[in-house]
Amino acid sequence: MKIVVDENMPHALELFAELGEVVPLAGRQITAADLTDADVLLVRSITRVDVNLLATCPQLQFVGTATIGTDHIDHALLARRHIPFYSAPGCNKHSVGDYVLSALLVLAERHELDLAAMTLAVIGAGNTGECVASKAQALGMRVLRCDPPKARAMPDAGYVDYQTALGADIVSFHVPLTHEGPDATFHLLGAQEIAQRPAGQILINAARGEVWDNRALLARQQGQMGALASTGQAAGPLRLVMDVWEGEPEPLWALIPYTELATPHIAGYSLEGKARGTWMLYDALCRQLGRAPRQDLQALLPAPDVAQVVPSKVADQGLIKQLVHLVYDVRRDDARFRNRAGEPGSFDAQRKDYPERRELSSLRLTGEYVSEQLGALGFMTHQS
């Protein structure tokens, strides 16, 4: 069995070698010729699985993506070809949640914000959105959830409409990219919505770049939109946290200086998140082949650099920031991205050579000051 995998998929060799020949390739450069005699194709979000890629692959019997999003996959084509498809829903929800939490704490310190006094809206209350929501609630924030399909299915569940959600102090987007239907998300934050946002509002995109109109954002940040007479909103800049971009891997470089935090689509790139995505595909392929998985996910993960901390006081926003940034400080990724902005190939290079990053669950907090709040933020806790 020949298994073609994205070379950035961690632990693919360890997990899949028992099942066949593993061929790692650069995800953006996989071609139809590479799949002529392939039995399995495993990708990440940068590989478009479409009619061109699958032009000559008569043996292909399994396609998987080690990601939550699947907008890079032609589902209808796979269905017509009777090729089973698997994704990894929820694999990196904790990683993205940690990313948003780290960003919130950076902005809170930078602008002297009391997060517990603020409202955060989650656009898209799926696996990742709910993880972000739970962390925000653990900080004491009021959380609004906007998810039209879920609101229609559960009209009494407390979901808010999009315009209400956009009125929050902080709006975080966690939707898939879709172009059609009543809930299409392409340019969900379009020129009109961007122009109407109040100056200083915090907007976070860790979903897909095309969910935001990047050129309209640049115009707003450069002061080219002016005030809207109909709303009276100030035309000052927004506070943008952007992990995803239109046109990846060649984003609108001119927009980067107008962001608070900017990173190259790595919000979900924790060691645990990427390994979890690979393992979910391994488990799915094993089941399809009628065999039990022989590998254990936790056995693949190395020991963290810092394994345990004992807080010496009750956690407040300042201490939480110290603990979170001990594990992951988004400013490191932001600095690296800005320093290399515009360099040929830098976007993909930073993803390929991304430094090891752990999730908050890798840090065990112990002692008398450990609380349920710290556990809800994602740390492993043990109260003595």
C-alpha positions as CSV (number, residue, x, y, z in Angstrom):
1,M,0.0,0.0,0.0
2,K,1.4,3.4,-1.0
3,I,0.5,6.3,1.3
4,V,1.2,9.8,0.1
5,V,1.3,12.3,3.0
6,D,1.9,16.0,3.4
7,E,5.4,16.3,4.7
8,N,4.3,18.7,7.5
9,M,2.0,16.0,9.0
10,P,3.8,15.0,12.2
11,H,4.2,11.4,13.2
12,A,2.9,10.2,9.8
13,L,5.9,7.9,9.4
14,E,5.6,6.4,12.9
15,L,1.9,5.8,12.5
16,F,1.4,4.7,8.9
17,A,4.7,2.8,8.3
18,E,3.0,-0.4,9.6
19,L,0.3,-0.1,7.0
20,G,2.5,0.5,3.9
21,E,5.1,2.7,2.1
22,V,4.8,6.3,3.3
23,V,5.8,8.9,0.8
24,P,6.0,12.5,2.3
25,L,5.7,15.4,-0.2
26,A,5.4,19.1,0.1
27,G,1.6,19.7,0.4
28,R,1.4,22.6,-2.0
29,Q,3.4,20.7,-4.6
30,I,1.5,17.3,-4.7
31,T,0.5,16.6,-8.3
32,A,-1.6,14.0,-10.2
33,A,1.6,12.2,-11.2
34,D,2.5,11.6,-7.5
35,L,-0.8,9.7,-7.1
36,T,-0.7,7.4,-10.1
37,D,-0.1,4.3,-8.0
38,A,-1.2,5.7,-4.6
39,D,-3.7,3.9,-2.4
40,V,-4.0,6.6,0.3
41,L,-3.8,10.4,0.2
42,L,-3.4,12.4,3.4
43,V,-3.3,16.2,3.2
44,R,-3.5,19.4,5.2
45,S,-5.4,22.6,4.2
46,I,-2.9,23.8,1.5
47,T,-3.5,20.9,-0.8
48,R,-6.6,21.2,-3.1
49,V,-8.1,17.8,-3.7
50,D,-10.0,18.3,-6.9
51,V,-10.4,16.9,-10.4
52,N,-7.0,18.0,-11.5
53,L,-5.2,16.3,-8.6
54,L,-7.2,13.1,-8.9
55,A,-6.9,12.9,-12.7
56,T,-4.9,9.6,-12.8
57,C,-5.2,7.7,-9.5
58,P,-7.1,4.4,-10.2
59,Q,-6.0,2.8,-7.0
60,L,-6.9,5.5,-4.6
61,Q,-9.1,4.1,-1.9
62,F,-8.8,6.6,1.0
63,V,-8.5,10.4,1.3
64,G,-8.0,12.2,4.6
65,T,-7.3,15.7,5.8
66,A,-5.6,16.2,9.2
67,T,-7.6,19.5,9.6
68,I,-11.0,20.6,10.9
69,G,-11.8,22.6,7.7
70,T,-12.5,20.8,4.5
71,D,-13.1,23.6,2.0
72,H,-10.0,22.4,0.1
73,I,-11.7,19.0,-0.7
74,D,-14.1,18.3,-3.6
75,H,-16.6,16.2,-1.6
76,A,-18.8,15.6,-4.6
77,L,-16.0,14.3,-6.7
78,L,-14.9,11.8,-4.0
79,A,-18.5,10.7,-3.6
80,R,-18.8,10.0,-7.4
81,R,-15.6,8.1,-7.3
82,H,-16.7,6.2,-4.2
83,I,-13.5,7.2,-2.4
84,P,-14.0,7.3,1.4
85,F,-13.1,10.6,3.0
86,Y,-12.2,11.5,6.6
87,S,-11.3,14.7,8.3
88,A,-10.2,15.5,11.9
89,P,-13.0,17.5,13.5
90,G,-11.9,19.1,16.7
91,C,-8.3,18.0,16.4
92,N,-6.8,21.4,17.0
93,K,-9.6,23.2,18.8
94,H,-7.5,23.5,22.0
95,S,-4.6,24.9,20.0
96,V,-6.8,27.6,18.4
97,G,-8.4,28.3,21.8
98,D,-4.9,28.8,23.3
99,Y,-4.0,31.1,20.4
100,V,-7.1,33.3,21.0
101,L,-6.5,33.3,24.8
102,S,-2.9,34.3,24.4
103,A,-3.9,37.1,22.0
104,L,-6.6,38.4,24.3
105,L,-4.1,38.6,27.2
106,V,-1.5,40.4,25.0
107,L,-4.1,43.0,24.0
108,A,-5.4,43.3,27.5
109,E,-2.0,44.2,28.8
110,R,-1.2,46.5,25.8
111,H,-4.4,48.5,26.0
112,E,-5.1,48.1,29.8
113,L,-8.3,46.1,29.3
114,D,-10.2,44.3,32.0
115,L,-11.3,41.2,30.1
116,A,-13.8,40.2,32.7
117,A,-15.7,43.4,32.0
118,M,-15.9,42.8,28.2
119,T,-18.2,40.9,25.9
120,L,-16.8,38.4,23.3
121,A,-18.8,37.1,20.4
122,V,-18.0,33.7,18.8
123,I,-19.1,33.5,15.2
124,G,-19.4,29.8,14.5
125,A,-20.1,27.7,17.7
126,G,-18.6,24.4,16.5
127,N,-15.8,22.5,18.2
128,T,-13.3,25.4,18.0
129,G,-15.8,28.2,18.7
130,E,-17.1,26.4,21.8
131,C,-13.5,25.9,23.0
132,V,-12.8,29.6,22.6
133,A,-16.1,30.5,24.3
134,S,-15.3,28.3,27.3
135,K,-11.9,29.9,27.8
136,A,-13.5,33.4,27.5
137,Q,-16.1,32.4,30.1
138,A,-13.3,31.2,32.4
139,L,-11.8,34.7,32.2
140,G,-15.2,36.0,33.4
141,M,-16.2,37.4,30.0
142,R,-19.8,37.6,28.8
143,V,-20.0,35.4,25.7
144,L,-22.4,35.6,22.7
145,R,-22.7,32.7,20.3
146,C,-23.7,33.2,16.7
147,D,-24.4,30.1,14.6
148,P,-27.4,30.4,12.2
149,P,-27.7,26.7,11.4
150,K,-27.7,25.8,15.1
151,A,-30.0,28.6,15.9
152,R,-32.6,27.3,13.4
153,A,-32.2,23.8,14.8
154,M,-32.4,25.0,18.5
155,P,-34.3,28.3,18.5
156,D,-34.4,28.4,22.3
157,A,-30.7,27.8,22.9
158,G,-29.8,31.5,23.2
159,Y,-27.9,32.0,19.9
160,V,-27.8,35.6,18.7
161,D,-28.0,37.0,15.2
162,Y,-24.9,38.2,13.3
163,Q,-25.6,41.9,13.7
164,T,-26.0,41.5,17.5
165,A,-22.8,39.5,17.6
166,L,-20.9,42.2,15.7
167,G,-21.8,44.6,18.6
168,A,-19.6,42.8,21.0
169,D,-16.3,44.3,22.3
170,I,-14.4,41.4,20.8
171,V,-15.6,39.3,17.8
172,S,-13.8,36.0,17.0
173,F,-14.5,34.1,13.8
174,H,-14.5,30.3,13.7
175,V,-16.6,29.4,10.6
176,P,-15.8,27.1,7.7
177,L,-15.4,28.8,4.3
178,T,-18.5,28.4,2.1
179,H,-19.5,30.3,-1.0
180,E,-23.2,29.4,-1.5
181,G,-26.4,29.1,0.5
182,P,-28.1,31.3,3.1
183,D,-25.1,30.9,5.5
184,A,-22.3,31.5,3.0
185,T,-19.2,32.8,4.8
186,F,-17.1,34.2,2.0
187,H,-16.5,37.9,2.9
188,L,-18.9,37.4,5.9
189,L,-17.0,40.5,7.2
190,G,-17.3,42.5,4.1
191,A,-16.8,46.2,3.2
192,Q,-20.1,47.3,4.7
193,E,-19.6,45.5,8.0
194,I,-16.0,46.7,8.2
195,A,-17.0,50.3,7.6
196,Q,-19.6,50.1,10.4
197,R,-17.3,48.8,13.1
198,P,-16.4,51.2,15.9
199,A,-12.8,52.3,16.3
200,G,-10.8,50.1,18.6
201,Q,-13.1,47.1,18.3
202,I,-11.1,43.8,18.5
203,L,-11.6,41.4,15.6
204,I,-10.0,37.9,15.5
205,N,-9.8,35.6,12.5
206,A,-8.5,32.1,13.1
207,A,-10.8,30.5,10.6
208,R,-10.2,31.1,6.8
209,G,-8.7,34.2,5.2
210,E,-11.5,34.7,2.7
211,V,-14.1,35.1,5.5
212,W,-12.8,38.7,5.8
213,D,-12.5,41.2,2.9
214,N,-8.8,42.0,3.4
215,R,-8.7,44.9,1.0
216,A,-11.6,46.5,2.7
217,L,-9.8,46.1,6.0
218,L,-6.7,47.8,4.6
219,A,-8.8,50.7,3.3
220,R,-10.5,51.0,6.8
221,Q,-7.1,50.9,8.6
222,Q,-5.6,53.5,6.3
223,G,-8.5,55.8,7.0
224,Q,-9.8,55.7,3.4
225,M,-13.4,54.7,4.3
226,G,-14.3,57.8,6.3
227,A,-17.1,58.0,8.8
228,L,-20.5,56.5,7.9
229,A,-23.1,59.3,8.0
230,S,-25.9,56.7,8.6
231,T,-24.3,55.2,11.7
232,G,-22.1,57.9,13.1
233,Q,-19.3,55.4,13.7
234,A,-15.8,56.7,14.2
235,A,-13.5,55.8,11.3
236,G,-10.5,55.1,13.4
237,P,-8.5,51.8,13.1
238,L,-9.7,48.5,14.4
239,R,-7.6,46.1,16.5
240,L,-7.0,43.1,14.3
241,V,-5.7,39.7,15.2
242,M,-5.2,37.8,12.0
243,D,-3.9,34.2,11.6
244,V,-5.4,33.6,8.2
245,W,-5.3,35.7,5.0
246,E,-6.9,36.0,1.6
247,G,-4.4,34.8,-1.1
248,E,-2.3,32.5,1.1
249,P,0.6,31.9,0.7
250,E,0.9,35.5,-0.6
251,P,-1.2,37.5,1.7
252,L,-1.9,41.3,1.4
253,W,1.5,42.2,3.0
254,A,0.5,45.8,3.2
255,L,-2.2,45.0,5.8
256,I,0.3,43.5,8.3
257,P,1.5,46.8,9.8
258,Y,-2.1,47.7,10.5
259,T,-2.7,44.6,12.7
260,E,-2.2,44.1,16.4
261,L,-1.1,40.5,15.9
262,A,-0.3,38.8,12.7
263,T,0.7,35.1,12.1
264,P,1.0,32.7,9.1
265,H,-2.0,30.4,9.6
266,I,-0.5,28.6,12.6
267,A,-3.2,29.0,15.3
268,G,-3.9,25.2,15.2
269,Y,-0.2,24.3,15.0
270,S,0.4,23.0,18.5
271,L,2.3,19.7,18.8
272,E,-0.8,18.1,20.3
273,G,-3.2,19.5,17.7
274,K,-1.2,18.3,14.7
275,A,-0.4,14.9,16.2
276,R,-4.1,14.5,17.1
277,G,-5.1,15.2,13.5
278,T,-2.6,12.6,12.2
279,W,-3.7,10.0,14.7
280,M,-7.4,10.5,13.9
281,L,-6.7,9.7,10.2
282,Y,-4.6,6.7,11.3
283,D,-7.4,5.4,13.4
284,A,-9.9,5.9,10.5
285,L,-7.7,4.1,8.0
286,C,-7.2,1.2,10.5
287,R,-10.9,0.9,10.9
288,Q,-11.4,0.9,7.2
289,L,-8.8,-1.9,6.8
290,G,-10.6,-3.9,9.6
291,R,-7.7,-3.7,12.1
292,A,-7.3,-2.3,15.5
293,P,-4.9,0.7,16.0
294,R,-1.6,-0.4,17.4
295,Q,-0.2,3.1,18.2
296,D,-1.0,5.4,21.1
297,L,-1.2,9.1,20.6
298,Q,0.3,10.1,24.0
299,A,3.3,7.9,23.5
300,L,4.3,10.0,20.5
301,L,4.5,13.3,22.4
302,P,7.7,14.3,24.1
303,A,7.9,15.7,27.7
304,P,7.2,19.5,27.8
305,D,10.1,21.8,28.7
306,V,8.2,23.0,31.8
307,A,5.9,20.3,33.3
308,Q,4.7,21.7,36.6
309,V,4.2,25.0,38.3
310,V,2.9,25.9,41.8
311,P,1.0,29.3,41.8
312,S,1.6,31.3,45.0
313,K,-1.6,33.3,44.9
314,V,-5.2,33.2,43.7
315,A,-5.2,33.6,39.9
316,D,-6.0,37.1,38.5
317,Q,-5.7,38.3,35.0
318,G,-2.0,39.1,35.4
319,L,-1.1,35.7,36.8
320,I,-3.2,34.0,34.1
321,K,-1.2,35.9,31.5
322,Q,2.1,34.7,33.0
323,L,0.9,31.1,33.1
324,V,-0.5,31.1,29.6
325,H,2.6,32.8,28.1
326,L,4.9,30.3,29.9
327,V,3.4,27.7,27.5
328,Y,2.5,29.8,24.5
329,D,3.1,33.5,23.8
330,V,1.6,34.5,20.4
331,R,4.0,37.5,20.2
332,R,6.8,35.1,19.2
333,D,4.9,34.0,16.1
334,D,3.9,37.6,15.4
335,A,7.5,38.9,15.5
336,R,8.8,36.1,13.3
337,F,6.0,36.8,10.7
338,R,6.6,40.5,10.6
339,N,10.4,40.1,10.4
340,R,10.0,37.9,7.3
341,A,7.0,39.6,5.7
342,G,7.4,39.8,1.9
343,E,10.3,37.4,1.7
344,P,9.7,34.9,-1.2
345,G,8.3,31.7,0.2
346,S,8.3,32.9,3.8
347,F,4.7,32.1,4.5
348,D,4.9,28.4,3.8
349,A,8.5,28.2,5.2
350,Q,7.3,29.4,8.6
351,R,4.6,26.8,8.6
352,K,6.9,24.0,7.6
353,D,9.6,25.0,10.1
354,Y,7.3,26.0,12.9
355,P,9.0,25.6,16.3
356,E,7.6,23.1,18.8
357,R,4.6,24.5,20.6
358,R,2.6,22.8,23.4
359,E,-1.0,23.2,24.5
360,L,-1.9,24.5,28.0
361,S,-2.8,21.0,29.0
362,S,0.9,20.1,28.9
363,L,1.5,22.3,32.1
364,R,0.4,20.8,35.4
365,L,-0.6,23.4,38.1
366,T,-0.6,22.2,41.7
367,G,-1.0,23.7,45.1
368,E,-3.6,25.4,47.3
369,Y,-4.3,28.2,44.8
370,V,-5.2,25.9,42.0
371,S,-8.9,26.5,41.0
372,E,-11.6,25.3,38.6
373,Q,-11.0,28.5,36.6
374,L,-7.5,27.4,35.7
375,G,-8.7,24.0,34.7
376,A,-11.4,25.6,32.5
377,L,-8.7,27.7,30.8
378,G,-7.1,24.4,29.7
379,F,-4.3,23.7,32.2
380,M,-4.0,20.3,33.9
381,T,-4.8,21.0,37.5
382,H,-4.3,19.2,40.8
383,Q,-5.3,20.9,44.1
384,S,-3.3,19.8,47.1
